[in-house]
């Protein structure tokens, strides 16, 4: 997927390394807490893989954008990290704040999901650390300047498609910003529907 969007084989190496490093770090945290590898911890790690990839892709895309603008990879890495470091940290704190309370519940459900919460929080924090350190370091060394690089017809075909998607999104965003009241009403309506749908669902400890 990364290769399709960036059309650069070197770029695929960075997330490919970030995933196993983050998962190994999560296993290390489970070991330190004395937890085992079970169905809940494995479920947590499967869930976290998408988050791990997301952190690496956000960093990689920011660096690659500056490289496309003609900046050397090393300088592009420093510039990109100045721009997105806070965003990566904020996302990590938000995710930990969502899952961490599960580890402190005293109920039966809470005790069941303690290992799940620890696995998710550990993997998310390791992923952020990798995204802020290893990923930009690899990008600075692996990526090559794009000056004078000629792209083939397949690259140009995908580029036109991505440009169309970006333009469509930009036009939709401009419309939403011009009609803020409408978007606010749609958001409130969505929240009301969500609450009603939640109340209409059966609530059980385990699926029947």
PAVOKE-362535 format. One record per residue (C-alpha): residue number from 1; y, z negated, x negated. Coordinates in nm, 2 decimals, always signed. Layout:
% residues N
resi / yy / zz / xx
NUM / Y / Z / X
...
//
This chain:
% residues 208
resi / yy / zz / xx
1 / +0.00 / +0.00 / +0.00
2 / +0.24 / -0.08 / -0.28
3 / +0.16 / +0.25 / -0.45
4 / +0.24 / +0.44 / -0.13
5 / +0.58 / +0.27 / -0.09
6 / +0.69 / +0.27 / -0.46
7 / +0.48 / +0.57 / -0.58
8 / +0.44 / +0.41 / -0.92
9 / +0.10 / +0.30 / -1.05
10 / +0.24 / +0.04 / -1.29
11 / +0.41 / -0.14 / -1.00
12 / +0.07 / -0.21 / -0.84
13 / -0.04 / -0.41 / -1.14
14 / +0.21 / -0.69 / -1.08
15 / +0.09 / -0.81 / -0.73
16 / -0.27 / -0.75 / -0.83
17 / -0.23 / -1.01 / -1.11
18 / -0.02 / -1.25 / -0.89
19 / -0.29 / -1.28 / -0.62
20 / -0.58 / -1.42 / -0.84
21 / -0.34 / -1.63 / -1.05
22 / -0.21 / -1.80 / -0.73
23 / -0.55 / -1.85 / -0.58
24 / -0.69 / -2.00 / -0.90
25 / -0.39 / -2.24 / -0.90
26 / -0.47 / -2.33 / -0.54
27 / -0.83 / -2.41 / -0.65
28 / -0.69 / -2.63 / -0.93
29 / -0.48 / -2.83 / -0.68
30 / -0.79 / -2.87 / -0.45
31 / -0.98 / -3.00 / -0.75
32 / -0.70 / -3.25 / -0.84
33 / -0.71 / -3.39 / -0.49
34 / -1.08 / -3.41 / -0.49
35 / -1.14 / -3.16 / -0.21
36 / -1.42 / -2.92 / -0.18
37 / -1.44 / -2.55 / -0.10
38 / -1.52 / -2.53 / +0.27
39 / -1.45 / -2.32 / +0.57
40 / -1.11 / -2.47 / +0.62
41 / -0.99 / -2.43 / +0.26
42 / -1.12 / -2.08 / +0.25
43 / -0.94 / -2.00 / +0.58
44 / -0.62 / -2.14 / +0.43
45 / -0.66 / -1.92 / +0.12
46 / -0.73 / -1.61 / +0.32
47 / -0.42 / -1.69 / +0.53
48 / -0.21 / -1.74 / +0.21
49 / -0.31 / -1.41 / +0.05
50 / -0.05 / -1.23 / +0.26
51 / +0.22 / -1.48 / +0.16
52 / +0.12 / -1.45 / -0.21
53 / +0.15 / -1.07 / -0.19
54 / +0.48 / -1.09 / -0.01
55 / +0.64 / -1.30 / -0.28
56 / +0.53 / -1.06 / -0.55
57 / +0.64 / -0.76 / -0.35
58 / +0.99 / -0.90 / -0.28
59 / +1.04 / -0.96 / -0.65
60 / +0.90 / -0.63 / -0.75
61 / +1.10 / -0.43 / -0.50
62 / +1.42 / -0.59 / -0.60
63 / +1.36 / -0.51 / -0.97
64 / +1.24 / -0.16 / -0.90
65 / +1.55 / -0.09 / -0.69
66 / +1.77 / -0.17 / -0.99
67 / +1.54 / +0.04 / -1.22
68 / +1.59 / +0.34 / -0.98
69 / +1.96 / +0.29 / -1.02
70 / +1.93 / +0.35 / -1.39
71 / +1.91 / +0.00 / -1.52
72 / +1.67 / -0.09 / -1.80
73 / +1.37 / -0.29 / -1.67
74 / +1.46 / -0.60 / -1.87
75 / +1.81 / -0.61 / -1.74
76 / +1.69 / -0.52 / -1.39
77 / +1.45 / -0.82 / -1.39
78 / +1.74 / -1.06 / -1.48
79 / +1.97 / -0.90 / -1.22
80 / +1.71 / -0.91 / -0.94
81 / +1.62 / -1.27 / -1.01
82 / +1.98 / -1.37 / -0.99
83 / +1.99 / -1.21 / -0.64
84 / +1.67 / -1.33 / -0.48
85 / +1.56 / -1.65 / -0.66
86 / +1.72 / -1.86 / -0.39
87 / +1.56 / -1.66 / -0.11
88 / +1.21 / -1.70 / -0.27
89 / +1.27 / -2.08 / -0.31
90 / +1.40 / -2.11 / +0.05
91 / +1.10 / -1.93 / +0.19
92 / +0.86 / -2.15 / +0.00
93 / +1.04 / -2.47 / +0.12
94 / +1.03 / -2.34 / +0.48
95 / +0.65 / -2.27 / +0.46
96 / +0.57 / -2.60 / +0.30
97 / +0.78 / -2.78 / +0.56
98 / +0.57 / -2.61 / +0.83
99 / +0.23 / -2.70 / +0.69
100 / +0.29 / -3.02 / +0.50
101 / +0.31 / -3.25 / +0.82
102 / -0.05 / -3.17 / +0.89
103 / -0.16 / -3.36 / +0.58
104 / +0.01 / -3.68 / +0.71
105 / -0.13 / -3.69 / +1.06
106 / -0.36 / -3.99 / +1.15
107 / -0.52 / -3.83 / +1.45
108 / -0.86 / -3.67 / +1.45
109 / -0.70 / -3.32 / +1.44
110 / -0.48 / -3.42 / +1.15
111 / -0.77 / -3.55 / +0.94
112 / -0.96 / -3.23 / +1.01
113 / -0.68 / -3.02 / +0.87
114 / -0.56 / -3.22 / +0.57
115 / -0.75 / -3.00 / +0.33
116 / -0.62 / -2.69 / +0.51
117 / -0.26 / -2.81 / +0.47
118 / -0.30 / -2.90 / +0.10
119 / -0.46 / -2.56 / +0.03
120 / -0.18 / -2.37 / +0.20
121 / +0.10 / -2.57 / +0.05
122 / -0.05 / -2.56 / -0.30
123 / -0.11 / -2.19 / -0.29
124 / +0.24 / -2.12 / -0.16
125 / +0.41 / -2.33 / -0.43
126 / +0.20 / -2.17 / -0.70
127 / +0.28 / -1.83 / -0.55
128 / +0.66 / -1.90 / -0.57
129 / +0.62 / -2.02 / -0.93
130 / +0.44 / -1.70 / -1.02
131 / +0.70 / -1.49 / -0.84
132 / +0.98 / -1.65 / -1.02
133 / +0.82 / -1.64 / -1.37
134 / +0.52 / -1.42 / -1.43
135 / +0.61 / -1.13 / -1.19
136 / +0.96 / -1.06 / -1.33
137 / +0.83 / -1.10 / -1.69
138 / +0.55 / -0.84 / -1.62
139 / +0.80 / -0.61 / -1.45
140 / +1.03 / -0.62 / -1.75
141 / +0.74 / -0.52 / -1.98
142 / +0.54 / -0.29 / -1.76
143 / +0.80 / -0.09 / -1.57
144 / +0.95 / +0.21 / -1.74
145 / +1.30 / +0.36 / -1.70
146 / +1.32 / +0.64 / -1.45
147 / +1.59 / +0.85 / -1.61
148 / +1.48 / +1.21 / -1.64
149 / +1.16 / +1.16 / -1.43
150 / +1.08 / +1.45 / -1.21
151 / +0.89 / +1.38 / -0.88
152 / +0.64 / +1.61 / -0.72
153 / +0.63 / +1.74 / -0.36
154 / +0.42 / +1.45 / -0.24
155 / +0.67 / +1.20 / -0.37
156 / +0.96 / +1.38 / -0.20
157 / +0.76 / +1.40 / +0.13
158 / +0.71 / +1.03 / +0.14
159 / +1.07 / +0.97 / +0.03
160 / +1.20 / +1.17 / +0.32
161 / +0.98 / +0.97 / +0.56
162 / +1.10 / +0.64 / +0.41
163 / +1.46 / +0.75 / +0.43
164 / +1.42 / +0.84 / +0.80
165 / +1.27 / +0.49 / +0.86
166 / +1.56 / +0.32 / +0.68
167 / +1.82 / +0.53 / +0.86
168 / +1.65 / +0.45 / +1.20
169 / +1.65 / +0.08 / +1.12
170 / +2.01 / +0.09 / +1.00
171 / +2.12 / +0.25 / +1.32
172 / +1.93 / +0.00 / +1.53
173 / +2.08 / -0.29 / +1.33
174 / +2.43 / -0.15 / +1.38
175 / +2.37 / -0.12 / +1.75
176 / +2.24 / -0.48 / +1.76
177 / +2.55 / -0.61 / +1.58
178 / +2.78 / -0.42 / +1.82
179 / +2.60 / -0.57 / +2.12
180 / +2.56 / -0.93 / +2.01
181 / +2.58 / -1.07 / +2.36
182 / +2.29 / -0.85 / +2.48
183 / +2.08 / -0.95 / +2.18
184 / +2.15 / -1.31 / +2.24
185 / +2.04 / -1.28 / +2.60
186 / +1.73 / -1.09 / +2.50
187 / +1.65 / -1.37 / +2.25
188 / +1.70 / -1.65 / +2.51
189 / +1.48 / -1.45 / +2.75
190 / +1.21 / -1.42 / +2.49
191 / +1.22 / -1.80 / +2.43
192 / +1.19 / -1.87 / +2.81
193 / +0.89 / -1.63 / +2.84
194 / +0.73 / -1.79 / +2.53
195 / +0.76 / -2.14 / +2.68
196 / +0.62 / -2.03 / +3.02
197 / +0.33 / -1.84 / +2.85
198 / +0.25 / -2.15 / +2.64
199 / +0.24 / -2.38 / +2.95
200 / +0.02 / -2.13 / +3.13
201 / -0.25 / -2.14 / +2.86
202 / -0.53 / -2.38 / +2.86
203 / -0.52 / -2.64 / +2.58
204 / -0.84 / -2.75 / +2.41
205 / -0.94 / -2.92 / +2.09
206 / -1.19 / -2.64 / +2.01
207 / -1.24 / -2.30 / +2.17
208 / -1.49 / -2.30 / +2.45
//
